[in-house]
Amino acid sequence: MSPPRDTSRLTSGRKVRVLADAKRRADPGFPDFALADSPFYLLVRTAGQYELAMANALRAIGKDLPSWRALMIVHEHSPTSVSEIAAESVTRLSTMTRVIQRLEKQGLVKLARSDADARVTEVSITASGERAALRVREVASQIFSSAFGDSTAAEIASLNQMLRRLHAKLM
């Protein structure tokens, strides 16, 4: 895979053409499509590498990725429903139900029927869950620092803005 071209020294007209070429190379509908230039390929590849790093780091403290996702969501939004946790974490409801049941057995969350709708199970974080959430956040922070340590706040904000926009377009 060749490194991205430095367009900073190109004339304005040439920059536009290089950028247009980049968009064409990213679009599978064009003959000059290149997988290495596909944003979706790069997103999946990056997310996969992140998941591997997180899985290894979490395993060292006795946690796993699905538990990390659920715990972070409940940590920020307690109480919340199992279906909301599943939707937020992009996990099948049946899988998330098992994850939440595991977290309950570990004493990290507690389950209760919603007062508003008895069909809904609400998940609340416990004091032990709060401590566990802080511990997994420490682990996640190390990976974040490794990945984004040399990035500026503006770069991170720009990336987040673009990812939110893409997410909304795909819903």
C-alpha positions in Angstrom: 0.0 0.0 0.0 1.5 3.3 -1.0 1.5 6.2 1.5 -1.0 9.1 1.0 0.2 11.7 -1.4 1.3 15.0 0.1 -0.9 17.5 -1.8 0.4 20.6 0.1 2.7 21.6 -2.8 0.2 21.1 -5.6 -1.5 23.9 -7.3 -5.1 24.6 -6.6 -6.4 22.9 -9.8 -4.2 19.9 -9.3 -5.3 19.5 -5.6 -8.9 19.4 -6.7 -8.1 16.6 -9.2 -6.1 14.6 -6.6 -9.0 14.9 -4.2 -11.5 13.9 -6.9 -9.3 10.9 -7.7 -9.2 10.0 -4.0 -13.0 10.0 -4.0 -13.2 7.9 -7.1 -10.6 5.4 -5.7 -12.7 5.1 -2.6 -15.9 4.3 -4.5 -16.4 0.7 -5.5 -18.5 1.8 -8.4 -15.5 3.3 -10.3 -13.0 1.2 -12.3 -10.1 2.8 -10.4 -11.4 1.7 -7.0 -8.7 0.7 -4.6 -9.6 -1.2 -1.4 -6.7 0.5 0.4 -8.4 3.9 -0.3 -11.9 2.8 0.8 -13.0 4.7 4.0 -15.2 1.7 5.0 -12.3 -0.7 4.6 -10.1 1.5 6.7 -12.8 2.0 9.4 -13.3 -1.8 9.7 -9.6 -2.5 9.7 -9.0 0.2 12.4 -12.0 -1.0 14.4 -10.8 -4.5 14.2 -7.3 -3.6 15.4 -8.8 -1.5 18.2 -11.0 -4.5 19.2 -7.9 -6.8 19.3 -6.0 -4.4 21.5 -8.9 -3.8 23.8 -9.7 -7.6 24.0 -6.1 -8.3 25.1 -6.0 -5.4 27.6 -9.4 -6.3 29.1 -8.5 -10.0 29.3 -5.6 -9.0 31.6 -8.2 -7.6 34.1 -10.8 -10.3 33.7 -13.2 -8.5 31.4 -14.3 -8.8 27.7 -15.4 -6.5 25.0 -19.2 -7.0 25.3 -19.0 -6.5 29.1 -16.9 -3.3 28.5 -19.4 -1.9 26.1 -22.4 -2.7 28.3 -20.6 -1.4 31.4 -19.6 1.9 29.8 -23.2 2.5 28.6 -24.8 1.7 32.0 -22.1 3.8 33.7 -23.2 6.8 31.6 -26.9 6.1 31.5 -28.1 4.4 34.6 -30.8 3.1 34.6 -31.3 2.1 31.0 -33.0 -0.7 29.3 -31.3 -3.8 27.9 -32.7 -3.0 24.4 -31.2 0.5 24.6 -27.8 -0.9 25.6 -28.0 -3.4 22.7 -28.9 -0.7 20.3 -26.2 1.7 21.5 -23.5 -1.0 21.4 -24.7 -2.4 18.0 -25.1 -5.8 19.6 -28.0 -8.3 19.1 -30.5 -8.1 21.9 -30.1 -11.8 22.8 -26.4 -11.4 23.1 -26.7 -8.3 25.2 -29.2 -10.0 27.5 -26.6 -12.7 28.3 -23.9 -10.1 28.8 -26.2 -8.1 31.2 -27.1 -11.3 33.1 -23.3 -12.1 33.5 -22.7 -8.6 34.8 -25.6 -9.0 37.2 -24.1 -12.3 38.5 -20.8 -10.5 39.0 -22.7 -7.8 41.1 -21.8 -5.0 38.6 -25.4 -4.2 37.6 -28.8 -4.8 39.0 -31.9 -5.5 37.0 -35.5 -4.3 37.7 -38.8 -4.2 35.8 -39.6 -0.7 34.5 -42.4 1.0 36.5 -43.6 2.6 33.2 -43.6 -0.7 31.2 -43.4 -4.1 32.9 -42.0 -5.6 29.6 -38.9 -3.5 29.9 -35.9 -4.6 32.0 -34.0 -1.6 33.4 -30.3 -2.0 34.2 -28.6 0.1 36.9 -25.0 0.2 37.8 -23.9 -0.9 41.3 -21.1 0.5 43.4 -18.9 -2.4 42.3 -19.9 -1.7 38.7 -18.8 1.9 39.2 -15.4 0.7 40.4 -15.1 -1.8 37.5 -16.1 0.9 35.0 -13.3 3.1 36.3 -10.8 0.3 36.0 -11.7 -0.6 32.4 -11.7 3.1 31.5 -8.0 3.2 32.7 -7.2 0.3 30.4 -9.1 2.0 27.5 -7.3 5.3 28.2 -3.9 3.6 27.6 -5.1 2.4 24.2 -6.6 5.8 23.4 -3.3 7.4 24.3 -1.4 5.0 22.1 -3.7 5.7 19.2 -4.4 9.4 19.6 -1.5 10.7 21.7 0.0 12.8 18.9 -3.4 14.0 17.6 -4.8 17.4 18.3 -8.1 18.1 19.9 -9.2 19.7 16.6 -8.3 16.5 14.7 -10.2 14.3 17.2 -13.3 16.7 17.1 -13.2 16.6 13.2 -12.9 12.8 13.1 -15.8 12.5 15.6 -17.9 14.9 13.6 -17.4 13.0 10.4 -18.0 9.6 12.0 -21.3 10.9 13.6 -22.4 12.2 10.2 -21.6 8.9 8.5 -23.4 7.0 11.2 -26.5 9.1 10.8 -26.5 8.6 7.0 -26.3 4.9 7.3 -29.2 4.6 9.7 
